[in-house]
Structure formats: C-alpha cells, structure tokens
Amino acid sequence: MRLAERFVLETMARTPQEANGAAVLEALAKELGELRHVRVITTTLGGGRFSVLPMADAAHLNDTRQVPAWFSKLVQVEDIRRELRIGMGSRQIGSVILLGYAGDELAEVWEESKNLAGIALAFNIAVAAILYFALGRVLQPLTSLAKGLQELERGQFQHRLVRPGVPELADIAGRFNALAERLAGAKADNERLTRRLITVQDDERRHIANELHDEIGPCLFGLKANIASLEQLVDQRAHPSADRMRDRIAALGDISDQIQMLNRRLLSRIRPMALGHVPLAELVSGLVADFERVDAHPRISLSVGSVAPSYGDSIDLTVYRCIQEGITNAKRHSEAQAINVRLAEQLVNRSGPDDAEQGAFALKITVEDDGSGFPPGKPWGFGLTGMDERVRALGGTLRIVERAEGGTRLEVAIPLDDNRRQVAFADHSETGSRQQ
C-alpha cells in the first residue's frame, strides 16, 4: 500500500499540469494495474469510474476459488482501503482508491503449503520406512526371543535361537540356547526316572501277580481238594454229627470259592495274566470280549490298526488300563448306547530344533460314546487321575473332549521312541520266524 501510494504521488508530480484530467487518471490506472496485492479504482469528479485491469481481477478470483474456505478463514486478513485525492494545479480532477487485497498472496501461500505438505509427507514416510527397517533389524532378535520363550512355556525345550549379528543380542541368544539345552536335559532325566519308576512298579506288580498265581493258586486248589475229600469221608461213614460236619465242609467250600474269586480279581487288577504272553491286539480284544460277556449293553466296537505285538510292559499295561477305564466310565456314567474303541499307531508332528516339523509315531487310543457327555468342570475320579498320571509319566497326553454330536471322547496319545518301535517289530518278526 505504501509503495502504491508513493507511486501515485510520484506519477502525478511528473504529469504536465495542462493535461486532460480523465486521460491522466486512466493512464494512471493502467500503470498501477501490475502491482501485486493492491487493487486500484480511479474516479473522476463527474462520477466516471475506471476499473483497473478487469482480466487480472478475474484471474485473481479464479485463483481464490481454488483455495479451501477453511484455509482462507485461517489466514485471511482485513482489507486496507486508502483514498488519494488527485488535483492538477488548483483544481481537483478525481480520486484514486487503493484497496489492499491478500487474495493473491493467499493463493500463493496455499500452493506453497500444499507443496510443503507433500514434501513433509514424503519425508515422514521415508523416515518411517528407515525406522521400520532399522528398528526391525534390532527388534527381530527380540521377537525371536519372545517366540522362543513361548515355545519353552509350551514345553518345547528343543527350540533354539539363531545368533544375531549384534553382540549383545547374540549373547542373549546364546544364553537362551544354553537354558533350553539344560531344560531339555532335565526333562529327559525326569522322563527316564519316571519310566524307571513305572518299570519298577510294573516289575513289582508282576512279581506279586506271579506270587498270587503260583503260590496262593495251588494252595487254594489243595484246600478245595481236601474239602472234597473230607466230604467223601463224611458220606462214607455214619456219624451222629455227620450233618453238622457237612455244613462245616460246605461253609469251608464257600470260603475257598470266595478266596479264589478274590485272588482272581486281585490278579486282574494288579496285572492281566495274558500281558506279555499274547500280542497287544489280542489282549485288547480279550478285554472288550470280557466286557461284552458280562453285559452286552451297550454295544462295543473295536478297531485295531497297525500296532506292534508289544511295546513293553509299561506301555502295554497303560494301553490296557486306559481302554479298561474308558469303557468302564462309559458304561457306568454316560448311559450310552454304543461305545467305539480305536487303537492304532499314527504319525504326528513335532517341532525340531530349527522350528521345522518332524514326523514321529505315537500310539493313539480313542474311546468314544454317544451318551450324556462329561459335565464341564466335573472333577476327575481316582481312575482318570491315575490313568492321566501314568500316561504323562510316559510323555503322553490324555484329553476328555465333548463330541459335537453328543457324548464323550477319551483321547490318549503315547509317544513311541523310534528305537523302541523298531525293536518291538523286530522282536515280533523273530518270534514269528521261530514259530514257523
């Protein structure tokens, strides 16, 4: 505004005094038309008015229309208006009105703001990308460490971390691998001790069963034979107290029968006599046949897949007890109409040291029924608890699952050591060759 004002004054000072007033004002308006941020209106005393460069004003209006209203409101300033009275000599010929207008600058500021916003956005994206890759390289080992800790929490002690290039993180990874190795060793030791404990228990059970069978069995047989002999002697000789003697002999016979039944029950509970003498499939089939012989309801179906004749007394007895307990619970509590039993080796996946999945064999036992189901939250009885402890001691898992179609499914998985599995099948092959 100051520049335009001085420009008007200097121009009028150089204008001849005899010049035509209207022509002077029109020429003045044209000369002032190139000024930025200033709009010029010239007036004459006769009321004539000349608008300066209307095409430039139209272009200005088009520019300001491209500026958003919120931006215009944010930076808009009040227009400034000044009026200069123009005279030549002693007479006044008109006025020059100067209007300070920020529209031109507003459009330029908007364009610059958009350019700066684009540059700032690109810069921020570049900085974010750099930080992402830089921090990702630093945080990736920490992410691997968190994943490794989750694997340890799940009991996967064979998990190992790759040593990163950062020395501090490489030391952490090394300590993690050492910890995982120690935990794996402790777990292996516990499993060996537990298996040894189960083996000792099974050996003791076998010894007790043999004692009951080999010692008490013949004694009971001799007792019953002597009772029969006494009964024959009483029948051969007349005696006043013969009837009382017969009653005592019959009572002794009943007692011996009860002792014999109790002995058989103890033998069956401690250790099935067929265990170790018949293949595992036949042992399980005999167990199912015993249940059906006692009570034909509910219907029991058995499916035995590819299994070795024996996996050792510990696993064979565990399989026998799991199926026995599963059928007993289904018959006693579920009111089922049908019970399905499946036994087979299956290939399962396990995580290796390099997070790759490796194949391993497990003996899978499934006992499912179509009964009322297992109430959620119901505590396990002694049978299920003891069975679960025995399965876990062998490194396996036991689950009770509600079937979608109704009923309960008992799932047991016992991992098979590759060497044990090969020895089991090899022993069976040698036995078959000898029998042939």
DRENDO-1510 file (C-alpha; in Angstrom, 1 decimal, always signed):
<recs>
REC; n; res; u; v; w
REC; 1; MET; +0.0; +0.0; +0.0 .
REC; 2; ARG; +2.8; +2.4; +0.8 .
REC; 3; LEU; +4.6; +1.6; -2.4 .
REC; 4; ALA; +1.4; +2.1; -4.4 .
REC; 5; GLU; +0.7; +5.4; -2.6 .
REC; 6; ARG; +4.2; +6.8; -3.3 .
REC; 7; PHE; +4.0; +5.5; -6.9 .
REC; 8; VAL; +0.7; +7.6; -7.4 .
REC; 9; LEU; +2.2; +10.7; -5.9 .
REC; 10; GLU; +5.4; +10.5; -7.9 .
REC; 11; THR; +3.5; +9.8; -11.1 .
REC; 12; MET; +1.2; +12.9; -10.6 .
REC; 13; ALA; +4.3; +15.0; -9.8 .
REC; 14; ARG; +5.7; +14.2; -13.3 .
REC; 15; THR; +2.4; +14.8; -15.1 .
REC; 16; PRO; +2.0; +18.1; -17.0 .
REC; 17; GLN; -0.5; +20.5; -15.4 .
REC; 18; GLU; -2.3; +21.2; -18.7 .
REC; 19; ALA; -3.1; +17.5; -19.4 .
REC; 20; ASN; -6.6; +16.2; -19.6 .
REC; 21; GLY; -7.7; +15.0; -16.1 .
REC; 22; ALA; -9.7; +12.0; -17.3 .
REC; 23; ALA; -6.9; +10.8; -19.6 .
REC; 24; VAL; -4.4; +11.3; -16.7 .
REC; 25; LEU; -6.5; +9.2; -14.4 .
REC; 26; GLU; -7.0; +6.4; -17.0 .
REC; 27; ALA; -3.3; +6.3; -17.7 .
REC; 28; LEU; -2.5; +6.2; -14.0 .
REC; 29; ALA; -4.9; +3.3; -13.5 .
REC; 30; LYS; -3.2; +1.3; -16.3 .
REC; 31; GLU; +0.3; +2.0; -14.9 .
REC; 32; LEU; -0.8; +0.8; -11.4 .
REC; 33; GLY; -2.5; -2.3; -12.7 .
REC; 34; GLU; +0.6; -4.5; -12.4 .
REC; 35; LEU; +1.0; -4.0; -8.7 .
REC; 36; ARG; +0.5; -7.2; -6.6 .
REC; 37; HIS; -1.9; -7.3; -3.6 .
REC; 38; VAL; -3.3; -3.9; -4.5 .
REC; 39; ARG; -6.4; -3.1; -6.4 .
REC; 40; VAL; -6.9; +0.4; -7.9 .
REC; 41; ILE; -10.1; +2.2; -8.7 .
REC; 42; THR; -10.0; +5.7; -10.2 .
REC; 43; THR; -12.9; +8.1; -10.1 .
REC; 44; THR; -13.5; +11.5; -11.7 .
REC; 45; LEU; -15.4; +14.3; -10.4 .
REC; 46; GLY; -18.0; +13.7; -13.0 .
REC; 47; GLY; -18.8; +10.4; -11.5 .
REC; 48; GLY; -16.9; +8.3; -14.1 .
REC; 49; ARG; -15.2; +5.2; -12.8 .
REC; 50; PHE; -12.4; +3.1; -14.4 .
REC; 51; SER; -11.7; -0.4; -13.1 .
REC; 52; VAL; -8.1; -1.4; -13.3 .
REC; 53; LEU; -7.3; -4.5; -15.5 .
REC; 54; PRO; -10.6; -6.4; -15.1 .
REC; 55; MET; -9.0; -9.6; -16.7 .
REC; 56; ALA; -6.4; -9.7; -14.0 .
REC; 57; ASP; -9.1; -9.4; -11.4 .
REC; 58; ALA; -11.0; -12.3; -13.0 .
REC; 59; ALA; -7.8; -14.4; -12.9 .
REC; 60; HIS; -7.4; -13.5; -9.2 .
REC; 61; LEU; -11.0; -14.6; -8.5 .
REC; 62; ASN; -10.3; -17.9; -10.2 .
REC; 63; ASP; -7.2; -18.4; -8.1 .
REC; 64; THR; -9.0; -17.6; -4.8 .
REC; 65; ARG; -11.8; -20.0; -5.7 .
REC; 66; GLN; -9.2; -22.9; -5.6 .
REC; 67; VAL; -8.3; -22.1; -2.0 .
REC; 68; PRO; -10.4; -24.0; +0.5 .
REC; 69; ALA; -12.6; -22.0; +2.7 .
REC; 70; TRP; -11.1; -23.3; +6.0 .
REC; 71; PHE; -7.7; -22.2; +4.8 .
REC; 72; SER; -8.9; -18.7; +3.7 .
REC; 73; LYS; -10.6; -18.3; +7.1 .
REC; 74; LEU; -7.4; -19.4; +8.9 .
REC; 75; VAL; -5.0; -16.9; +7.3 .
REC; 76; GLN; -7.4; -14.2; +6.0 .
REC; 77; VAL; -6.6; -10.5; +7.0 .
REC; 78; GLU; -8.8; -7.4; +6.8 .
REC; 79; ASP; -8.6; -5.4; +3.6 .
REC; 80; ILE; -7.0; -2.0; +3.8 .
REC; 81; ARG; -8.5; +0.9; +2.0 .
REC; 82; ARG; -7.0; +4.3; +1.2 .
REC; 83; GLU; -8.2; +7.2; -1.0 .
REC; 84; LEU; -6.0; +9.8; -2.6 .
REC; 85; ARG; -7.5; +12.9; -4.0 .
REC; 86; ILE; -5.8; +13.9; -7.2 .
REC; 87; GLY; -5.6; +17.5; -8.4 .
REC; 88; MET; -3.8; +19.4; -11.2 .
REC; 89; GLY; -2.8; +22.9; -10.2 .
REC; 90; SER; -5.5; +24.4; -8.2 .
REC; 91; ARG; -8.3; +22.1; -9.3 .
REC; 92; GLN; -9.2; +18.6; -8.2 .
REC; 93; ILE; -9.7; +16.1; -11.1 .
REC; 94; GLY; -10.7; +13.0; -9.2 .
REC; 95; SER; -9.6; +10.3; -6.7 .
REC; 96; VAL; -7.5; +7.2; -6.7 .
REC; 97; ILE; -8.8; +4.4; -4.3 .
REC; 98; LEU; -6.2; +1.8; -3.2 .
REC; 99; LEU; -7.5; -1.5; -1.9 .
REC; 100; GLY; -5.1; -3.8; -0.1 .
REC; 101; TYR; -6.1; -7.3; -1.2 .
REC; 102; ALA; -4.5; -10.5; +0.2 .
REC; 103; GLY; -6.1; -12.9; -2.2 .
REC; 104; ASP; -3.1; -13.2; -4.4 .
REC; 105; GLU; -0.8; -13.9; -1.5 .
REC; 106; LEU; -3.4; -16.3; -0.1 .
REC; 107; ALA; -3.3; -18.4; -3.3 .
REC; 108; GLU; +0.5; -18.5; -3.3 .
REC; 109; VAL; +0.6; -19.5; +0.4 .
REC; 110; TRP; -1.9; -22.3; -0.3 .
REC; 111; GLU; +0.2; -23.6; -3.2 .
REC; 112; GLU; +3.3; -23.4; -1.1 .
REC; 113; SER; +1.6; -25.1; +1.8 .
REC; 114; LYS; +0.4; -27.9; -0.4 .
REC; 115; ASN; +4.0; -28.4; -1.7 .
REC; 116; LEU; +5.4; -28.3; +1.8 .
REC; 117; ALA; +2.8; -30.8; +3.0 .
REC; 118; GLY; +3.7; -33.1; +0.2 .
REC; 119; ILE; +7.4; -32.8; +0.9 .
REC; 120; ALA; +6.7; -33.3; +4.7 .
REC; 121; LEU; +4.6; -36.3; +3.9 .
REC; 122; ALA; +7.2; -37.9; +1.7 .
REC; 123; PHE; +9.9; -37.1; +4.3 .
REC; 124; ASN; +7.9; -38.6; +7.1 .
REC; 125; ILE; +7.2; -41.7; +5.0 .
REC; 126; ALA; +10.9; -42.0; +4.3 .
REC; 127; VAL; +11.8; -41.6; +8.0 .
REC; 128; ALA; +9.2; -44.1; +9.0 .
REC; 129; ALA; +10.5; -46.6; +6.4 .
REC; 130; ILE; +14.1; -46.1; +7.6 .
REC; 131; LEU; +13.0; -46.5; +11.3 .
REC; 132; TYR; +10.9; -49.6; +10.4 .
REC; 133; PHE; +13.8; -51.4; +8.7 .
REC; 134; ALA; +16.4; -50.1; +11.2 .
REC; 135; LEU; +14.3; -51.0; +14.3 .
REC; 136; GLY; +13.0; -54.2; +12.6 .
REC; 137; ARG; +16.6; -55.4; +12.3 .
REC; 138; VAL; +17.2; -54.6; +16.0 .
REC; 139; LEU; +13.8; -55.9; +17.3 .
REC; 140; GLN; +13.7; -59.1; +15.1 .
REC; 141; PRO; +16.0; -60.9; +17.5 .
REC; 142; LEU; +13.8; -59.8; +20.4 .
REC; 143; THR; +10.7; -61.1; +18.6 .
REC; 144; SER; +12.5; -64.4; +18.1 .
REC; 145; LEU; +13.4; -64.4; +21.8 .
REC; 146; ALA; +9.7; -63.8; +22.7 .
REC; 147; LYS; +8.7; -66.7; +20.4 .
REC; 148; GLY; +11.4; -68.9; +21.9 .
REC; 149; LEU; +10.1; -68.2; +25.4 .
REC; 150; GLN; +6.6; -69.1; +24.3 .
REC; 151; GLU; +8.0; -72.4; +23.0 .
REC; 152; LEU; +9.7; -73.1; +26.3 .
REC; 153; GLU; +6.5; -72.3; +28.1 .
REC; 154; ARG; +4.8; -74.9; +25.9 .
REC; 155; GLY; +7.5; -77.4; +26.9 .
REC; 156; GLN; +9.3; -77.4; +23.5 .
REC; 157; PHE; +12.8; -77.4; +25.0 .
REC; 158; GLN; +14.4; -78.4; +21.7 .
REC; 159; HIS; +13.7; -74.9; +20.3 .
REC; 160; ARG; +16.9; -72.9; +19.5 .
REC; 161; LEU; +17.5; -69.3; +18.5 .
REC; 162; VAL; +19.7; -68.2; +15.7 .
REC; 163; ARG; +22.6; -66.0; +16.9 .
REC; 164; PRO; +22.1; -62.4; +15.5 .
REC; 165; GLY; +24.9; -60.1; +14.4 .
REC; 166; VAL; +24.5; -57.7; +17.3 .
REC; 167; PRO; +27.0; -58.9; +20.0 .
REC; 168; GLU; +24.7; -58.1; +23.0 .
REC; 169; LEU; +21.7; -59.9; +21.4 .
REC; 170; ALA; +24.0; -62.8; +20.3 .
REC; 171; ASP; +24.9; -63.2; +24.0 .
REC; 172; ILE; +21.3; -63.3; +25.0 .
REC; 173; ALA; +20.5; -65.9; +22.2 .
REC; 174; GLY; +23.4; -68.0; +23.4 .
REC; 175; ARG; +22.2; -67.9; +27.0 .
REC; 176; PHE; +18.7; -68.8; +25.8 .
REC; 177; ASN; +20.0; -71.8; +23.9 .
REC; 178; ALA; +22.0; -72.9; +26.9 .
REC; 179; LEU; +18.9; -72.6; +29.1 .
REC; 180; ALA; +16.8; -74.6; +26.6 .
REC; 181; GLU; +19.5; -77.3; +26.5 .
REC; 182; ARG; +19.6; -77.5; +30.3 .
REC; 183; LEU; +15.8; -77.7; +30.5 .
REC; 184; ALA; +15.7; -80.4; +27.7 .
REC; 185; GLY; +18.3; -82.4; +29.7 .
REC; 186; ALA; +16.4; -82.0; +32.9 .
REC; 187; LYS; +13.2; -83.1; +31.1 .
REC; 188; ALA; +14.9; -86.1; +29.6 .
REC; 189; ASP; +16.3; -87.0; +33.1 .
REC; 190; ASN; +12.8; -86.7; +34.6 .
REC; 191; GLU; +11.3; -88.9; +31.9 .
REC; 192; ARG; +14.0; -91.5; +32.4 .
REC; 193; LEU; +13.4; -91.5; +36.1 .
REC; 194; THR; +9.7; -91.7; +35.7 .
REC; 195; ARG; +9.9; -94.5; +33.2 .
REC; 196; ARG; +12.3; -96.3; +35.6 .
REC; 197; LEU; +9.8; -95.8; +38.4 .
REC; 198; ILE; +7.0; -97.2; +36.3 .
REC; 199; THR; +9.1; -100.1; +35.2 .
REC; 200; VAL; +10.0; -100.9; +38.9 .
REC; 201; GLN; +6.3; -100.6; +39.8 .
REC; 202; ASP; +5.3; -102.9; +36.9 .
REC; 203; ASP; +8.1; -105.4; +37.9 .
REC; 204; GLU; +6.8; -105.4; +41.4 .
REC; 205; ARG; +3.2; -105.9; +40.2 .
REC; 206; ARG; +4.4; -108.8; +38.0 .
REC; 207; HIS; +6.2; -110.3; +40.9 .
REC; 208; ILE; +3.1; -110.0; +43.2 .
REC; 209; ALA; +0.9; -111.4; +40.5 .
REC; 210; ASN; +3.2; -114.4; +40.0 .
REC; 211; GLU; +3.2; -115.0; +43.7 .
REC; 212; LEU; -0.6; -114.9; +43.9 .
REC; 213; HIS; -0.9; -117.2; +40.9 .
REC; 214; ASP; +1.9; -119.6; +41.6 .
REC; 215; GLU; +1.6; -119.8; +45.4 .
REC; 216; ILE; -1.9; -119.0; +46.5 .
REC; 217; GLY; -3.5; -120.7; +43.5 .
REC; 218; PRO; -2.1; -124.1; +44.2 .
REC; 219; CYS; -2.8; -123.7; +47.9 .
REC; 220; LEU; -6.4; -122.9; +47.1 .
REC; 221; PHE; -6.6; -125.9; +44.8 .
REC; 222; GLY; -5.2; -128.2; +47.6 .
REC; 223; LEU; -7.6; -126.7; +50.1 .
REC; 224; LYS; -10.6; -127.4; +47.8 .
REC; 225; ALA; -9.3; -130.9; +47.1 .
REC; 226; ASN; -9.0; -131.6; +50.9 .
REC; 227; ILE; -12.5; -130.3; +51.4 .
REC; 228; ALA; -13.9; -132.6; +48.7 .
REC; 229; SER; -12.0; -135.5; +50.3 .
REC; 230; LEU; -13.5; -134.7; +53.7 .
REC; 231; GLU; -16.9; -134.5; +52.2 .
REC; 232; GLN; -16.4; -138.0; +50.7 .
REC; 233; LEU; -15.3; -139.4; +54.1 .
REC; 234; VAL; -18.3; -138.0; +55.9 .
REC; 235; ASP; -20.6; -139.5; +53.3 .
REC; 236; GLN; -18.9; -142.9; +53.7 .
REC; 237; ARG; -19.1; -143.1; +57.5 .
REC; 238; ALA; -22.2; -142.8; +59.6 .
REC; 239; HIS; -21.7; -140.4; +62.4 .
REC; 240; PRO; -24.2; -138.7; +64.7 .
REC; 241; SER; -22.7; -135.3; +63.8 .
REC; 242; ALA; -22.4; -136.0; +60.1 .
REC; 243; ASP; -24.9; -133.3; +59.2 .
REC; 244; ARG; -23.1; -130.7; +61.2 .
REC; 245; MET; -19.8; -131.8; +59.6 .
REC; 246; ARG; -21.3; -131.5; +56.1 .
REC; 247; ASP; -22.5; -127.9; +57.0 .
REC; 248; ARG; -19.0; -127.0; +58.1 .
REC; 249; ILE; -17.4; -128.6; +55.0 .
REC; 250; ALA; -19.9; -126.7; +52.8 .
REC; 251; ALA; -19.0; -123.4; +54.6 .
REC; 252; LEU; -15.3; -124.1; +54.1 .
REC; 253; GLY; -16.0; -124.7; +50.4 .
REC; 254; ASP; -17.8; -121.4; +50.1 .
REC; 255; ILE; -15.0; -119.6; +51.8 .
REC; 256; SER; -12.4; -121.2; +49.5 .
REC; 257; ASP; -14.5; -120.2; +46.5 .
REC; 258; GLN; -14.7; -116.6; +47.7 .
REC; 259; ILE; -10.9; -116.6; +48.3 .
REC; 260; GLN; -10.4; -118.0; +44.8 .
REC; 261; MET; -12.6; -115.3; +43.3 .
REC; 262; LEU; -10.8; -112.6; +45.3 .
REC; 263; ASN; -7.5; -113.9; +44.1 .
REC; 264; ARG; -8.6; -113.8; +40.5 .
REC; 265; ARG; -9.9; -110.2; +41.0 .
REC; 266; LEU; -6.6; -109.1; +42.5 .
REC; 267; LEU; -4.7; -110.8; +39.7 .
REC; 268; SER; -6.8; -108.9; +37.1 .
REC; 269; ARG; -6.4; -105.6; +39.0 .
REC; 270; ILE; -2.7; -105.9; +39.5 .
REC; 271; ARG; -1.7; -107.3; +36.2 .
REC; 272; PRO; -3.6; -109.1; +33.4 .
REC; 273; MET; -2.3; -112.6; +33.2 .
REC; 274; ALA; -2.2; -112.5; +29.4 .
REC; 275; LEU; +0.0; -109.5; +29.4 .
REC; 276; GLY; +3.4; -110.4; +27.9 .
REC; 277; HIS; +2.1; -113.7; +26.6 .
REC; 278; VAL; -0.2; -112.6; +23.8 .
REC; 279; PRO; +0.0; -109.7; +21.3 .
REC; 280; LEU; -1.3; -106.3; +22.3 .
REC; 281; ALA; -4.2; -106.5; +19.8 .
REC; 282; GLU; -5.4; -109.9; +21.2 .
REC; 283; LEU; -5.0; -108.6; +24.7 .
REC; 284; VAL; -7.3; -105.6; +24.0 .
REC; 285; SER; -9.7; -107.8; +22.1 .
REC; 286; GLY; -9.9; -110.1; +25.1 .
REC; 287; LEU; -10.7; -107.2; +27.3 .
REC; 288; VAL; -13.5; -106.0; +25.1 .
REC; 289; ALA; -14.9; -109.6; +24.9 .
REC; 290; ASP; -14.9; -109.8; +28.8 .
REC; 291; PHE; -17.0; -106.6; +29.0 .
REC; 292; GLU; -19.4; -107.9; +26.4 .
REC; 293; ARG; -19.6; -111.3; +28.1 .
REC; 294; VAL; -20.6; -109.7; +31.4 .
REC; 295; ASP; -23.1; -107.2; +29.9 .
REC; 296; ALA; -24.0; -107.0; +26.2 .
REC; 297; HIS; -25.3; -103.4; +26.6 .
REC; 298; PRO; -24.1; -101.0; +25.4 .
REC; 299; ARG; -22.7; -102.3; +22.1 .
REC; 300; ILE; -18.9; -102.1; +22.0 .
REC; 301; SER; -17.0; -101.9; +18.7 .
REC; 302; LEU; -13.2; -102.3; +18.5 .
REC; 303; SER; -10.9; -101.1; +15.7 .
REC; 304; VAL; -7.2; -102.0; +15.9 .
REC; 305; GLY; -4.9; -100.6; +13.3 .
REC; 306; SER; -1.2; -101.2; +12.7 .
REC; 307; VAL; +0.3; -101.8; +16.1 .
REC; 308; ALA; +3.3; -103.8; +17.2 .
REC; 309; PRO; +2.7; -107.1; +19.2 .
REC; 310; SER; +4.2; -105.4; +22.3 .
REC; 311; TYR; +5.8; -102.1; +23.3 .
REC; 312; GLY; +7.0; -103.3; +26.7 .
REC; 313; ASP; +5.1; -104.0; +29.8 .
REC; 314; SER; +4.8; -100.3; +30.7 .
REC; 315; ILE; +3.1; -99.2; +27.5 .
REC; 316; ASP; +1.1; -102.4; +27.0 .
REC; 317; LEU; -0.3; -102.1; +30.6 .
REC; 318; THR; -1.1; -98.4; +30.1 .
REC; 319; VAL; -3.0; -99.1; +26.9 .
REC; 320; TYR; -4.9; -101.9; +28.6 .
REC; 321; ARG; -5.8; -99.7; +31.7 .
REC; 322; CYS; -6.8; -96.7; +29.5 .
REC; 323; ILE; -9.2; -98.8; +27.4 .
REC; 324; GLN; -10.5; -100.6; +30.6 .
REC; 325; GLU; -11.1; -97.3; +32.4 .
REC; 326; GLY; -12.7; -95.6; +29.4 .
REC; 327; ILE; -15.2; -98.4; +28.8 .
REC; 328; THR; -16.0; -98.7; +32.5 .
REC; 329; ASN; -16.7; -95.0; +32.8 .
REC; 330; ALA; -18.8; -95.0; +29.6 .
REC; 331; LYS; -20.9; -98.0; +30.8 .
REC; 332; ARG; -21.2; -96.7; +34.3 .
REC; 333; HIS; -21.9; -92.9; +33.9 .
REC; 334; SER; -22.9; -92.0; +30.3 .
REC; 335; GLU; -25.9; -94.2; +29.7 .
REC; 336; ALA; -24.5; -94.7; +26.2 .
REC; 337; GLN; -26.0; -97.0; +23.5 .
REC; 338; ALA; -22.7; -97.6; +21.7 .
REC; 339; ILE; -19.0; -97.4; +22.5 .
REC; 340; ASN; -16.3; -97.2; +19.9 .
REC; 341; VAL; -12.7; -98.1; +20.7 .
REC; 342; ARG; -9.8; -97.4; +18.3 .
REC; 343; LEU; -6.2; -98.3; +18.8 .
REC; 344; ALA; -3.5; -97.5; +16.1 .
REC; 345; GLU; -0.1; -96.0; +15.5 .
REC; 346; GLN; -0.3; -92.6; +13.9 .
REC; 347; LEU; +2.3; -90.2; +12.5 .
REC; 348; VAL; +2.2; -86.9; +14.4 .
REC; 349; ASN; +4.2; -83.7; +14.0 .
REC; 350; ARG; +6.7; -82.3; +16.5 .
REC; 351; SER; +8.8; -79.2; +16.4 .
REC; 352; GLY; +12.5; -79.7; +15.7 .
REC; 353; PRO; +15.5; -77.6; +16.8 .
REC; 354; ASP; +15.2; -75.4; +13.7 .
REC; 355; ASP; +11.4; -74.9; +14.0 .
REC; 356; ALA; +10.9; -77.5; +11.3 .
REC; 357; GLU; +8.2; -80.1; +11.8 .
REC; 358; GLN; +9.5; -83.6; +12.0 .
REC; 359; GLY; +7.4; -86.8; +11.9 .
REC; 360; ALA; +7.1; -89.0; +15.0 .
REC; 361; PHE; +5.0; -92.0; +15.8 .
REC; 362; ALA; +2.5; -92.1; +18.7 .
REC; 363; LEU; +0.2; -94.8; +19.9 .
REC; 364; LYS; -3.3; -93.2; +19.7 .
REC; 365; ILE; -6.2; -94.6; +21.9 .
REC; 366; THR; -9.7; -93.3; +21.4 .
REC; 367; VAL; -12.8; -94.4; +23.4 .
REC; 368; GLU; -15.9; -92.5; +22.5 .
REC; 369; ASP; -19.6; -93.0; +23.3 .
REC; 370; ASP; -22.9; -91.4; +22.4 .
REC; 371; GLY; -24.1; -90.9; +26.0 .
REC; 372; SER; -24.9; -87.9; +28.1 .
REC; 373; GLY; -21.4; -86.5; +28.0 .
REC; 374; PHE; -18.9; -85.4; +30.6 .
REC; 375; PRO; -20.2; -82.4; +32.6 .
REC; 376; PRO; -17.7; -79.5; +32.2 .
REC; 377; GLY; -15.8; -78.7; +35.4 .
REC; 378; LYS; -16.6; -82.1; +36.9 .
REC; 379; PRO; -13.5; -83.3; +38.9 .
REC; 380; TRP; -11.8; -86.5; +37.8 .
REC; 381; GLY; -12.1; -89.6; +39.9 .
REC; 382; PHE; -9.3; -91.8; +41.0 .
REC; 383; GLY; -9.4; -93.9; +37.9 .
REC; 384; LEU; -9.0; -91.0; +35.5 .
REC; 385; THR; -6.4; -89.3; +37.7 .
REC; 386; GLY; -4.3; -92.4; +38.0 .
REC; 387; MET; -4.6; -93.0; +34.3 .
REC; 388; ASP; -3.5; -89.5; +33.5 .
REC; 389; GLU; -0.5; -89.7; +35.8 .
REC; 390; ARG; +0.6; -92.9; +34.1 .
REC; 391; VAL; +0.2; -91.5; +30.6 .
REC; 392; ARG; +2.1; -88.3; +31.5 .
REC; 393; ALA; +4.9; -90.4; +33.0 .
REC; 394; LEU; +5.3; -92.0; +29.6 .
REC; 395; GLY; +5.5; -88.5; +28.0 .
REC; 396; GLY; +1.9; -88.7; +26.6 .
REC; 397; THR; -1.3; -86.7; +26.8 .
REC; 398; LEU; -4.8; -87.5; +27.9 .
REC; 399; ARG; -7.9; -85.5; +27.0 .
REC; 400; ILE; -11.6; -85.7; +27.5 .
REC; 401; VAL; -13.5; -84.0; +24.7 .
REC; 402; GLU; -17.2; -83.3; +24.3 .
REC; 403; ARG; -18.4; -84.6; +20.9 .
REC; 404; ALA; -20.4; -82.2; +18.7 .
REC; 405; GLU; -23.0; -84.9; +18.0 .
REC; 406; GLY; -23.3; -85.7; +21.7 .
REC; 407; GLY; -21.3; -88.0; +24.0 .
REC; 408; THR; -17.7; -88.0; +25.2 .
REC; 409; ARG; -14.4; -88.9; +23.6 .
REC; 410; LEU; -11.4; -90.0; +25.6 .
REC; 411; GLU; -8.2; -89.4; +23.6 .
REC; 412; VAL; -4.8; -90.8; +24.7 .
REC; 413; ALA; -1.5; -90.3; +22.8 .
REC; 414; ILE; +1.6; -92.1; +23.9 .
REC; 415; PRO; +4.8; -91.1; +22.0 .
REC; 416; LEU; +6.8; -94.0; +20.7 .
REC; 417; ASP; +10.6; -93.9; +20.7 .
REC; 418; ASP; +11.9; -94.9; +17.3 .
REC; 419; ASN; +14.3; -97.4; +18.7 .
REC; 420; ARG; +11.7; -99.0; +20.9 .
REC; 421; ARG; +9.3; -99.1; +18.0 .
REC; 422; GLN; +11.8; -100.8; +15.7 .
REC; 423; VAL; +12.8; -103.3; +18.4 .
REC; 424; ALA; +9.1; -104.1; +19.1 .
REC; 425; PHE; +8.5; -105.0; +15.4 .
REC; 426; ALA; +11.9; -106.8; +15.2 .
REC; 427; ASP; +11.1; -109.0; +18.2 .
REC; 428; HIS; +7.7; -109.8; +16.7 .
REC; 429; SER; +9.4; -110.8; +13.4 .
REC; 430; GLU; +11.9; -113.0; +15.2 .
REC; 431; THR; +9.1; -114.6; +17.2 .
REC; 432; GLY; +7.1; -115.4; +14.1 .
REC; 433; SER; +10.1; -116.9; +12.4 .
REC; 434; ARG; +10.8; -119.2; +15.3 .
REC; 435; GLN; +7.1; -120.2; +15.4 .
REC; 436; GLN; +7.3; -121.1; +11.7 .
</recs>
